[in-house]
Amino acid sequence: MRFHRTFEILNQRAAEAPQADCLVAKIGGKWLPLSNQQVQDAANACSLGLRHLGVGQGDKVAIISNNRPEWVQADFGIAQLGAVSVPMYPTITVEDYRYIFQDAAVKVVLVSDRKLYARVKEALQGLEQAPEHVFTFDQVPNARHFDELLALGRQVNLAELEPLKAAVQPDDLLTLIYTSGTTGRPKGVMLSHANILSNCHSLREFIPVVPGEKALSFLPLSHIFERTATFLYLKLGLAVYYAEGLEVIADNLREVQPQVFTTVPRLLEKIYDKIVAKGQTLEGFKKKLFFWSLDLGLRYDPQRSLGPVYNAQLAVANKLVFSKWREALGNQVKCIISGGGALQPRLARVFWAAGIHVMEGYGLTETSPVIAACRYNREDNMPGTVGPVIPDVEVKIAPDGEILTKSASVMKGYYNRPDLTAEVIDAEGWFHTGDIGEFVNGRFLKITDRKKEMFKTSGGKYVAPQVIENKLKESPLIEQAMVVGDGQKYAAALLVPAFEELRNWAKQQQISFANDAALVAHERVQKLYRELVSQYNAAFAQWEQVKKVALVHNPWTVETGELTPTMKLKRKIISANNEQRIAGLFQ
């Protein structure tokens, strides 16, 4: 069935396919299920409760929370009313909260716990147009609880909701998702019901599951990747279990035994690193067997058979070694969907060899999100690429190599920013991704570079380097800065000190040095800059913070080719000139 508004998924499943475990969360040490009818009832109460508070079609309601059933109940409740959800990362700065509340004219805030409630209250101070109501999912002293909102809705005749739902059109704005911008101000991506449901429809055959099987959810629902995946899970009749947190994800995988989950490359890197570290502790024959199996896995190629001898060896490795990998993931996983950043090809190969189908995809918030994705079957999965373009989506490569896409999944535009919208969606409707790519074998899309300076960590988080660099350069001891970390675990930075100031400081500290190279290598100087960066990190969200720094003793200049005539950084050249330094930052 093809749906036209997101809440129709829940409506249809509750009416035609009763399910006892639609959404499941661990509370008090026990996994407690909610049926799809219970979720529908809560969504209805949320709709009418918000309506009672004066929220109408087009009004904005923010959700700031970890993944939990209330998140989804609220999402459907807001959508049924024709209002607009504004999901926000719990980890962004208070200043970002404040900006989004103002820019979106948020009327109601739904927040998960005491800590986030305190941050929201801080963000609301001094706002000219502050949200009128704040509710919490947890019980928080002096705060209004989500149950109070639902109770308001249950006092209203349910029949009053039907005309409100009927008034919602597929092209109506469903959600505003704010993404980081290079100017430092988040941009509100406008996505309609039709945008997201078009993407769901294109992906409907991708996951080899049957109704009643399970998905584990732990990537933030504030990100479009997990949000669209959740709609798809519910459409397919899966039970969605919410992990307690990344620190206990291994325990949750063994308990829940899901058939599918979405992830970012960083988590797969961690799983792989732990497995290898455990292999290092083995001795004798067991250790040899482990690394023999690992070597086989790293050679695996979904695109072609490596011959009967290799296949026989792999069967042995699967029985004796890789079976334990599958057990660690719950022993029921059919596929893992990886997105939000580049997956190392070696990881894709070794997990596939272990019988764990990792399907890497590519997309952006602006495209709802998936543009291309590897499939479950071998012939449509090529490590090192993001797979074929998905059905109903067009992609072409511009003359400069930029990936352009056109589909019903492309956003309506950036909220309140027609100028920025015009920069990325051309007159023919092509969305300019800012990524450089090519097709391998005529059908597998490969991302080769970034046209924009913004990059993603391996955890899938965007980092806008210029904003961080400008903040660091506020220090009188820092002359130049370049933030790096594309595809890495964290952001790091190359720093060129303001040498006159640094030399003065060194003299005051009675530090002797022969030259600038010796000065920046001094242990106390290294400590000084680590502490400086730590101070400035407070201005940024956790994933944007610079974790390591390397000091460069030669300033970047136009003459060395590292700056443009207008004094902008030539990042590729600086990176090439400092290749070893940068590599050292991520060891």
C-alpha positions as CSV (number, residue, x, y, z in Angstrom):
1,M,0.0,0.0,0.0
2,R,1.3,3.5,-0.8
3,F,0.6,6.1,1.8
4,H,0.3,9.8,1.2
5,R,0.5,11.2,4.7
6,T,2.8,9.8,7.4
7,F,0.1,9.1,10.0
8,E,-1.7,6.9,7.6
9,I,0.9,4.2,8.3
10,L,-0.1,4.1,11.9
11,N,-3.8,4.4,11.2
12,Q,-3.7,1.5,8.8
13,R,-1.6,-0.8,10.9
14,A,-3.7,-0.2,14.0
15,A,-6.9,-0.8,12.1
16,E,-5.9,-3.7,9.9
17,A,-2.9,-5.4,11.4
18,P,-3.1,-5.5,15.2
19,Q,0.3,-5.8,16.7
20,A,1.1,-6.2,20.4
21,D,4.7,-4.9,20.2
22,C,4.7,-1.9,17.8
23,L,7.1,0.1,20.0
24,V,9.1,-1.4,22.8
25,A,11.2,0.3,25.5
26,K,13.2,-1.0,28.5
27,I,11.7,0.5,31.7
28,G,12.8,-0.7,35.1
29,G,14.9,-3.4,33.6
30,K,12.1,-4.9,31.6
31,W,11.2,-4.6,27.9
32,L,7.6,-3.2,27.9
33,P,5.7,-3.2,24.6
34,L,3.0,-0.9,23.3
35,S,0.6,-2.1,20.7
36,N,0.0,-0.1,17.6
37,Q,-3.5,0.7,18.9
38,Q,-1.9,2.1,22.1
39,V,0.4,4.2,20.0
40,Q,-2.5,5.4,17.9
41,D,-4.5,6.3,21.0
42,A,-1.6,8.3,22.4
43,A,-1.1,10.0,19.1
44,N,-4.7,11.0,18.9
45,A,-4.6,12.4,22.5
46,C,-1.5,14.3,21.6
47,S,-3.2,15.8,18.6
48,L,-6.2,17.0,20.5
49,G,-4.2,18.1,23.5
50,L,-2.1,20.3,21.3
51,R,-5.3,21.6,19.6
52,H,-6.7,22.4,23.0
53,L,-3.6,24.6,23.6
54,G,-4.2,26.5,20.4
55,V,-1.8,24.7,18.1
56,G,-3.1,24.6,14.6
57,Q,-2.1,23.7,11.0
58,G,1.4,24.9,10.3
59,D,2.3,25.7,13.9
60,K,5.7,24.4,15.1
61,V,6.2,21.9,17.9
62,A,9.8,21.0,18.9
63,I,10.9,17.6,20.1
64,I,14.1,17.3,22.1
65,S,14.6,13.8,23.3
66,N,16.4,10.5,23.2
67,N,14.7,7.7,21.2
68,R,11.6,6.4,23.0
69,P,8.0,5.6,22.3
70,E,6.8,9.1,23.3
71,W,8.9,10.6,20.5
72,V,7.0,8.6,17.9
73,Q,3.6,9.2,19.6
74,A,4.3,12.9,19.5
75,D,5.5,12.8,15.9
76,F,2.3,11.2,14.7
77,G,0.2,13.4,17.0
78,I,1.7,16.6,15.6
79,A,1.4,15.3,12.0
80,Q,-2.3,14.4,12.4
81,L,-3.0,18.0,13.5
82,G,-1.4,19.4,10.4
83,A,1.2,21.0,12.7
84,V,5.0,20.8,12.0
85,S,7.5,18.9,14.1
86,V,10.9,20.5,14.8
87,P,13.2,17.7,16.0
88,M,16.3,19.0,17.7
89,Y,19.5,17.1,18.8
90,P,19.7,16.9,22.6
91,T,23.5,17.6,22.2
92,I,23.4,21.0,20.4
93,T,24.2,24.2,22.2
94,V,21.8,26.3,24.2
95,E,22.5,29.1,21.7
96,D,21.3,26.8,18.8
97,Y,18.2,26.0,20.8
98,R,17.5,29.7,21.2
99,Y,18.1,30.4,17.5
100,I,15.8,27.5,16.3
101,F,13.0,28.5,18.8
102,Q,13.0,32.0,17.3
103,D,13.6,31.1,13.6
104,A,10.8,28.5,13.6
105,A,8.5,30.4,15.9
106,V,8.1,27.2,18.0
107,K,4.9,27.2,20.1
108,V,5.3,24.1,22.2
109,V,8.4,22.1,23.3
110,L,8.4,18.4,24.2
111,V,11.6,17.5,26.1
112,S,12.7,14.2,27.5
113,D,14.4,14.6,30.9
114,R,15.5,16.9,33.7
115,K,18.8,17.8,32.2
116,L,17.4,18.8,28.8
117,Y,14.5,20.6,30.5
118,A,17.0,22.8,32.3
119,R,18.8,23.6,29.1
120,V,15.5,24.5,27.4
121,K,14.6,26.8,30.3
122,E,18.0,28.5,29.9
123,A,17.4,28.9,26.2
124,L,14.0,30.5,26.7
125,Q,15.4,33.3,28.9
126,G,15.2,36.6,27.2
127,L,13.5,35.3,24.0
128,E,11.1,37.9,22.5
129,Q,8.9,35.2,21.1
130,A,9.3,32.2,23.4
131,P,7.4,28.9,23.1
132,E,4.2,29.0,25.2
133,H,4.3,25.5,26.6
134,V,7.0,23.0,27.7
135,F,6.2,19.3,28.5
136,T,8.5,16.6,29.7
137,F,8.4,12.9,28.9
138,D,10.1,12.0,32.3
139,Q,8.7,13.2,35.6
140,V,10.6,16.5,36.3
141,P,10.0,18.7,39.3
142,N,8.1,21.9,38.5
143,A,7.5,20.8,34.9
144,R,4.4,19.8,33.1
145,H,4.4,16.1,32.2
146,F,3.5,14.7,28.7
147,D,0.6,12.8,30.4
148,E,-0.9,16.2,31.2
149,L,-1.0,17.0,27.5
150,L,-2.5,13.6,26.7
151,A,-5.1,14.1,29.4
152,L,-6.2,17.4,27.8
153,G,-6.6,15.6,24.5
154,R,-8.7,12.8,26.0
155,Q,-11.2,15.4,27.2
156,V,-12.0,16.3,23.6
157,N,-14.4,14.2,21.5
158,L,-12.2,12.1,19.2
159,A,-14.5,12.9,16.3
160,E,-13.1,16.4,16.2
161,L,-9.8,15.0,15.0
162,E,-11.1,13.5,11.8
163,P,-11.7,16.8,9.9
164,L,-8.3,18.0,11.1
165,K,-6.6,14.9,9.6
166,A,-8.6,15.2,6.4
167,A,-7.4,18.7,5.9
168,V,-3.7,17.6,5.8
169,Q,-2.4,17.4,2.2
170,P,0.6,15.2,1.1
171,D,2.5,18.3,0.1
172,D,2.0,20.0,3.4
173,L,5.0,20.7,5.5
174,L,5.6,17.8,7.9
175,T,8.8,18.7,9.6
176,L,11.6,21.3,9.9
177,I,15.0,19.7,10.4
178,Y,17.7,22.1,11.2
179,T,21.2,21.3,9.8
180,S,24.4,23.0,10.6
181,G,25.5,25.7,8.2
182,T,28.9,27.1,7.3
183,T,27.9,30.5,8.5
184,G,27.3,29.0,12.0
185,R,23.5,29.4,11.8
186,P,21.5,26.2,11.3
187,K,19.3,25.9,8.2
188,G,15.7,24.6,8.5
189,V,15.2,21.9,5.9
190,M,11.5,21.8,4.9
191,L,10.2,18.2,4.3
192,S,6.7,17.3,3.4
193,H,4.7,14.1,4.0
194,A,5.2,13.4,0.3
195,N,8.9,13.9,0.5
196,I,9.5,11.3,3.2
197,L,6.9,8.8,2.0
198,S,8.3,8.9,-1.5
199,N,11.6,7.8,0.0
200,C,9.9,5.1,2.0
201,H,8.1,3.8,-1.0
202,S,11.4,3.6,-3.0
203,L,13.0,1.6,-0.2
204,R,10.1,-0.8,0.5
205,E,11.8,-3.8,-1.1
206,F,15.2,-3.2,0.4
207,I,14.9,-4.9,3.8
208,P,14.3,-8.7,3.7
209,V,11.9,-8.9,6.7
210,V,8.4,-10.1,7.4
211,P,5.8,-8.5,9.7
212,G,6.5,-9.3,13.4
213,E,10.2,-9.3,13.1
214,K,12.3,-6.7,15.1
215,A,14.3,-3.5,14.5
216,L,16.6,-2.0,17.1
217,S,16.6,1.8,17.1
218,F,19.5,3.9,18.5
219,L,20.5,6.5,16.0
220,P,18.9,9.9,16.9
221,L,15.3,10.3,15.7
222,S,16.1,13.9,15.2
223,H,18.1,12.8,12.2
224,I,16.2,12.1,9.0
225,F,18.1,8.8,8.5
226,E,16.5,7.1,11.6
227,R,13.2,9.0,11.2
228,T,12.6,7.7,7.7
229,A,13.8,4.2,8.7
230,T,11.2,4.2,11.5
231,F,8.4,5.0,9.1
232,L,9.6,2.2,6.9
233,Y,9.8,-0.2,9.9
234,L,6.2,0.6,10.9
235,K,5.1,0.3,7.3
236,L,6.6,-3.2,7.1
237,G,5.0,-4.2,10.4
238,L,8.3,-4.5,12.4
239,A,8.4,-4.1,16.2
240,V,10.7,-1.2,16.9
241,Y,12.8,-1.6,20.1
242,Y,14.6,1.4,21.5
243,A,18.1,0.8,22.8
244,E,18.9,2.1,26.3
245,G,22.0,3.9,25.0
246,L,25.2,3.4,23.0
247,E,27.1,2.3,26.1
248,V,25.0,-0.8,26.4
249,I,24.2,-1.4,22.7
250,A,26.0,-4.8,22.8
251,D,23.7,-6.0,25.6
252,N,20.6,-4.7,23.9
253,L,21.5,-6.5,20.6
254,R,21.8,-9.8,22.5
255,E,18.6,-9.3,24.4
256,V,16.4,-8.0,21.5
257,Q,17.9,-10.2,18.7
258,P,16.8,-7.8,15.9
259,Q,16.7,-8.7,12.2
260,V,17.7,-5.2,11.2
261,F,19.1,-1.9,12.5
262,T,20.6,1.3,11.1
263,T,24.0,2.5,12.1
264,V,26.8,4.9,11.3
265,P,30.2,3.7,10.3
266,R,31.8,4.6,13.6
267,L,29.8,2.0,15.5
268,L,30.8,-0.7,13.0
269,E,34.4,0.5,13.5
270,K,34.1,0.1,17.2
271,I,32.5,-3.4,16.9
272,Y,35.3,-4.4,14.5
273,D,38.1,-3.0,16.8
274,K,36.7,-4.8,19.8
275,I,36.6,-8.1,17.9
276,V,40.2,-7.7,16.7
277,A,41.3,-6.7,20.2
278,K,39.7,-9.8,21.6
279,G,41.4,-11.8,18.9
280,Q,44.8,-10.4,20.0
281,T,44.3,-11.9,23.5
282,L,44.0,-15.4,22.1
283,E,46.9,-17.8,22.1
284,G,48.3,-20.6,19.9
285,F,46.1,-22.2,17.4
286,K,43.0,-20.2,18.3
287,K,44.8,-16.9,17.6
288,K,46.1,-18.3,14.3
289,L,42.6,-19.4,13.3
290,F,41.1,-16.1,14.2
291,F,43.5,-14.0,12.1
292,W,43.4,-16.6,9.3
293,S,39.6,-16.1,9.2
294,L,40.0,-12.3,9.4
295,D,42.3,-12.3,6.4
296,L,39.8,-14.4,4.5
297,G,37.0,-11.9,5.4
298,L,39.1,-8.9,4.3
299,R,39.5,-10.4,0.9
300,Y,35.8,-11.1,0.4
301,D,34.1,-9.6,-2.7
302,P,30.3,-9.6,-3.0
303,Q,30.7,-8.9,-6.7
304,R,32.5,-12.1,-7.6
305,S,33.4,-15.6,-6.4
306,L,37.0,-16.1,-5.3
307,G,36.8,-19.8,-6.2
308,P,35.9,-23.1,-4.6
309,V,39.0,-23.3,-2.4
310,Y,38.3,-19.8,-0.9
311,N,34.6,-20.6,-0.5
312,A,35.5,-23.8,1.4
313,Q,37.9,-22.0,3.6
314,L,35.3,-19.3,4.3
315,A,32.8,-21.9,5.3
316,V,35.2,-23.2,7.9
317,A,35.9,-19.6,9.1
318,N,32.1,-19.0,9.3
319,K,31.5,-22.1,11.4
320,L,34.5,-21.6,13.8
321,V,35.0,-17.9,14.1
322,F,32.4,-15.7,12.3
323,S,29.5,-17.5,14.0
324,K,30.6,-15.8,17.3
325,W,30.4,-12.4,15.5
326,R,26.8,-13.1,14.6
327,E,26.0,-14.2,18.2
328,A,27.4,-10.9,19.5
329,L,24.8,-9.1,17.3
330,G,21.9,-11.3,18.5
331,N,22.3,-14.1,16.0
332,Q,19.3,-13.0,14.0
333,V,20.5,-10.0,12.1
334,K,19.6,-10.1,8.4
335,C,21.1,-6.8,7.4
336,I,22.7,-3.6,8.8
337,I,22.0,-0.3,7.1
338,S,24.9,2.0,7.3
339,G,24.7,5.7,6.5
340,G,25.6,9.2,7.6
341,G,29.3,8.9,6.6
342,A,31.7,6.8,4.5
343,L,32.1,3.2,5.4
344,Q,35.6,1.7,5.1
345,P,35.4,-0.9,2.3
346,R,37.3,-3.4,4.5
347,L,34.5,-3.3,7.1
348,A,31.9,-4.0,4.4
349,R,33.9,-6.9,3.1
350,V,34.6,-8.6,6.4
351,F,31.0,-8.3,7.7
352,W,29.7,-9.7,4.5
353,A,32.1,-12.6,4.8
354,A,30.8,-13.2,8.3
355,G,27.3,-13.5,6.9
356,I,26.2,-10.1,8.1
357,H,25.0,-8.0,5.1
358,V,26.0,-4.4,5.6
359,M,24.2,-2.2,3.2
360,E,25.8,1.3,2.8
361,G,23.7,4.1,1.5
362,Y,24.0,7.8,0.7
363,G,21.8,10.8,1.0
364,L,21.2,14.1,2.7
365,T,18.6,15.6,5.0
366,E,17.5,17.6,2.0
367,T,16.7,14.4,0.1
368,S,14.6,12.7,2.8
369,P,17.4,11.2,2.8
370,V,18.3,8.2,0.6
371,I,19.6,8.8,-2.9
372,A,21.6,5.6,-3.5
373,A,22.1,2.4,-1.5
374,C,23.7,-1.0,-1.7
375,R,21.2,-3.9,-1.7
376,Y,20.9,-7.1,0.3
377,N,21.8,-9.3,-2.7
378,R,25.5,-9.7,-3.6
379,E,25.3,-8.4,-7.2
380,D,23.9,-5.0,-6.1
381,N,26.4,-4.5,-3.3
382,M,29.9,-3.1,-4.0
383,P,32.2,-2.1,-1.1
384,G,33.7,1.3,-1.6
385,T,30.5,2.6,-3.3
386,V,27.1,3.7,-2.0
387,G,25.4,1.4,-4.4
388,P,22.9,1.9,-7.3
389,V,20.5,4.9,-7.3
390,I,17.3,3.9,-5.6
391,P,14.0,3.6,-7.7
392,D,12.2,6.8,-8.5
393,V,15.3,8.9,-8.0
394,E,17.4,10.5,-10.7
395,V,21.1,11.3,-10.4
396,K,23.5,12.9,-12.9
397,I,27.0,14.1,-12.6
398,A,27.6,17.7,-13.4
399,P,30.6,18.8,-15.6
400,D,32.5,19.7,-12.4
401,G,31.8,16.3,-10.9
402,E,29.1,17.4,-8.5
403,I,26.3,14.9,-7.8
404,L,22.9,16.3,-8.8
405,T,19.6,14.6,-7.9
406,K,16.0,15.1,-8.7
407,S,13.0,13.2,-7.2
408,A,9.8,13.6,-5.2
409,S,12.1,13.2,-2.1
410,V,13.9,16.5,-2.6
411,M,13.0,19.1,0.1
412,K,10.6,22.0,-0.4
413,G,13.5,24.3,0.5
414,Y,15.2,26.0,3.4
415,Y,12.8,27.7,5.9
416,N,12.8,31.5,5.6
417,R,15.8,31.3,3.2
418,P,14.7,31.4,-0.4
419,D,18.2,32.7,-1.3
420,L,19.9,29.5,0.1
421,T,17.2,27.4,-1.6
422,A,18.0,28.9,-5.0
423,E,21.7,28.1,-4.5
424,V,21.1,24.4,-4.2
425,I,17.9,23.7,-6.3
426,D,18.3,25.0,-9.9
427,A,15.7,26.1,-12.3
428,E,15.3,22.5,-13.7
429,G,14.7,21.1,-10.2
430,W,18.1,19.5,-9.8
431,F,19.3,19.5,-6.2
432,H,23.1,20.2,-6.0
433,T,24.4,17.9,-3.2
434,G,27.8,19.6,-2.8
435,D,29.5,16.1,-3.1
436,I,31.7,15.0,-6.0
437,G,31.2,11.5,-7.4
438,E,31.3,9.1,-10.2
439,F,29.6,5.9,-11.4
440,V,31.6,2.7,-11.2
441,N,30.7,0.0,-13.7
442,G,28.0,2.4,-15.0
443,R,25.7,1.9,-12.0
444,F,27.4,2.0,-8.6
445,L,27.7,5.6,-7.2
446,K,31.0,6.4,-5.6
447,I,31.6,9.6,-3.5
448,T,35.1,10.8,-4.3
449,D,35.3,14.3,-2.7
450,R,33.4,17.1,-1.1
451,K,32.7,20.3,-3.0
452,K,31.7,22.0,0.2
453,E,34.1,22.5,3.0
454,M,31.7,21.1,5.6
455,F,32.6,17.5,6.4
456,K,31.1,14.5,8.3
457,T,32.8,12.5,11.0
458,S,32.5,8.7,10.9
459,G,29.7,9.1,13.4
460,G,27.6,10.9,10.7
461,K,27.8,14.3,12.3
462,Y,28.3,17.4,10.2
463,V,31.2,19.7,11.2
464,A,31.4,23.3,9.8
465,P,35.1,24.0,10.0
466,Q,35.1,27.7,9.4
467,V,32.9,28.5,12.4
468,I,35.3,26.5,14.7
469,E,38.4,28.0,13.1
470,N,37.1,31.6,13.5
471,K,36.4,30.9,17.2
472,L,39.9,29.4,17.8
473,K,41.4,32.5,16.1
474,E,39.8,34.7,18.7
475,S,42.8,33.7,20.9
476,P,45.7,36.1,20.6
477,L,48.0,33.1,20.6
478,I,46.4,31.5,17.5
479,E,47.2,33.0,14.1
480,Q,45.7,30.4,11.7
481,A,43.6,27.3,12.1
482,M,42.3,24.5,10.0
483,V,39.9,21.9,11.3
484,V,40.1,18.4,9.8
485,G,38.3,15.1,10.4
486,D,36.3,14.1,7.3
487,G,35.4,10.5,7.9
488,Q,37.3,10.3,11.1
489,K,36.1,9.6,14.7
490,Y,36.4,13.3,15.7
491,A,37.4,16.7,14.6
492,A,41.0,17.8,15.1
493,A,43.0,20.9,14.1
494,L,46.2,22.2,12.7
495,L,47.2,25.4,14.4
496,V,49.7,28.1,13.4
497,P,50.6,30.1,16.6
498,A,50.8,33.9,16.7
499,F,54.5,33.6,17.2
500,E,55.2,37.1,18.6
501,E,52.7,36.5,21.4
502,L,53.9,32.9,21.9
503,R,57.5,34.0,22.1
504,N,56.6,36.6,24.7
505,W,54.7,34.0,26.7
506,A,57.7,31.6,26.5
507,K,60.0,34.2,27.9
508,Q,57.7,34.9,30.8
509,Q,57.6,31.2,31.5
510,Q,61.4,31.0,31.3
511,I,61.3,28.6,28.4
512,S,64.4,28.5,26.2
513,F,64.1,27.6,22.5
514,A,66.4,27.7,19.5
515,N,63.8,28.4,16.9
516,D,60.1,28.4,16.2
517,A,60.1,24.7,15.4
518,A,61.7,23.9,18.8
519,L,59.3,26.2,20.5
520,V,56.1,24.5,19.2
521,A,57.6,21.1,20.1
522,H,58.1,22.1,23.7
523,E,55.9,20.1,26.1
524,R,54.6,23.1,28.0
525,V,53.7,24.9,24.7
526,Q,51.8,21.8,23.5
527,K,49.9,21.7,26.8
528,L,49.1,25.5,26.5
529,Y,47.4,25.0,23.2
530,R,45.5,21.9,24.3
531,E,44.1,24.0,27.2
532,L,43.2,26.9,24.9
533,V,41.3,24.6,22.5
534,S,39.5,23.0,25.4
535,Q,38.2,26.4,26.5
536,Y,36.9,27.2,23.1
537,N,35.3,23.8,22.7
538,A,32.6,24.9,25.2
539,A,31.0,26.9,22.4
540,F,30.3,23.9,20.3
541,A,28.3,20.7,20.3
542,Q,30.1,17.6,21.4
543,W,30.7,16.2,17.9
544,E,32.1,19.6,16.7
545,Q,34.7,19.8,19.5
546,V,38.4,19.6,18.5
547,K,39.8,16.6,20.3
548,K,43.5,16.9,19.2
549,V,45.8,19.6,17.8
550,A,49.0,19.7,15.9
551,L,51.1,22.9,15.9
552,V,52.7,24.1,12.6
553,H,55.7,26.3,12.8
554,N,55.6,27.6,9.2
555,P,52.7,30.1,8.6
556,W,50.5,29.5,5.6
557,T,50.9,32.2,3.0
558,V,49.9,33.1,-0.6
559,E,53.5,32.6,-1.5
560,T,53.6,29.0,-0.3
561,G,50.4,28.4,-2.2
562,E,48.4,27.6,0.9
563,L,46.3,30.7,0.8
564,T,44.3,32.3,-2.0
565,P,44.9,35.9,-2.9
566,T,41.9,36.7,-0.7
567,M,43.6,34.9,2.2
568,K,41.3,31.9,2.2
569,L,42.7,28.5,3.1
570,K,43.6,26.1,0.3
571,R,42.6,23.1,2.3
572,K,43.8,20.4,-0.1
573,I,47.2,21.9,-0.4
574,I,47.6,22.4,3.4
575,S,46.4,18.8,3.9
576,A,48.9,17.5,1.4
577,N,51.7,19.5,3.0
578,N,50.8,18.2,6.5
579,E,49.9,14.7,5.6
580,Q,51.9,13.1,8.4
581,R,50.8,15.6,11.0
582,I,47.2,15.0,10.2
583,A,47.6,11.2,10.2
584,G,49.1,11.5,13.6
585,L,46.0,13.3,14.9
586,F,43.9,10.2,14.3
587,Q,46.2,7.5,15.6
